[in-house]
Amino acid sequence: RKRLKGSATTIFETYLEQKSGFRILYTEEGDTKVIWFVSPHDKVSRLMKLIDDAKTRTTRQQVVPEAVIASLQHDRLIPSSQARREVLLDVVGNVPLKVYDVNNTNLEDIATNSWVPRL
């Protein structure tokens, strides 16, 4: 695990394998790690800038008033315990980033062809 220098956002890289030279680029969002890219070493700096731009656009989001959140929770359109105030944006546009929930108990399942990620 190594923090990348030259980015406004705290971005980490780690080896996928020592022999392949591929890097996993990720950020930490609270207790969660968000893997943005698995990349060859020579593309890390360009992809780091894309992640930085996406995180900058994410922080510029308008804040939803508390009354709107309470109304959505009351109508059961969003769970009351998991009201999320930030939506991560994709690196190539202003669209929400698809985030798949994977924990360490699913790691062996990912290698199978039948695995389907949960959004």
Secondary structure, DSSP 8 states (H G I E B T S, - for coil): -EE-SS-SS--EEEES-TTT-EEEEEEEETTEEEEEEEEEGGGHHHHHHHHHHHHHHHHT-----HHHHHHHHHTTSS-STT------B-TTSSSB-------GGGHHHHTSTT-----
